[in-house]
Amino acid sequence: MDRIDKTIITTIIFDLDQTLVDRRAIFVNFLRGQHERWAEKFADTGADQYIRFILSLDNNGYSDKATIYQQVASKFGLNDDAGPALYADYTEFYGASPVLYPGVHQLLTRLAKQYKLGLISKGRTIGQTRKIEQTNIRGYFETILVSETEGIKKPDTRIFERCLQRMNVQAAHAICIGDNPVNDIEPPRSLGMQAIWVDQGIYEPTAAANAVIQEIAELEEIL
């Protein structure tokens, strides 16, 4: 693990889910609301059982949701139309009630006074945009890239290169912050950027990061 060189950093590029917003809490809140909207179909299935089953398939957000909802329809004995309808419900409502980690606004306010800030999010445009808008964090960022819009997703290094280009910054002067070692840490490091891993206890430790924190509020102590 290399030491952070703060003297050359002009730009900070953040991940969104499990870095700035609590993606698991957002998803659980959505699933509880979905269960309520579909209460008639799930009369014999409690909300907690419904949520546990979907979380068991979710792979921390990386599983295909259309496939998950087909499995939900099969698991709970629903008709063939239920899977696509539940997925449509997901696309309509997911991200409407986002949850920021504590201290994010204060952190971004202070960092924006000293650094250029960017955001790269791997996800669907509509859901990720809702999170950004509803949490009122858009104004902090000079550049925001969402993988569905860009047609490139992490860990493809091209999305990091595109962000650097739009922000007019060299890789050596930027640092990435994220929770997934494969998606958020290794690709920028391969481009010559520095990186800080937000260890949420989900992934195996990575040697690629320049530093490790357990929650985003610790970032200011490093920078």
Buried (B, 14 or more C-beta within 10 A) or exposed (E): EEEBEEEEBBBBBBBBBBBBBBBBBBBBBBBBBBBEBBEEBBEEBEBEEBBEBBBEBBEBBEEEBBEBBBBBBEEBEBEEEBBEBBBEBBEEBBBBBBBBBEBBBEBBEEBBEEBBBBBBBBBBEBBBBBBBEBBEBEEBBBBBBBBBBBEBBBBBBBBBBBBBEEBEBBBEBBBBBBBBBBBBBBBBBEBEBBBBBBBBEEBEEBEBBBBBBEEBBBBEEBB
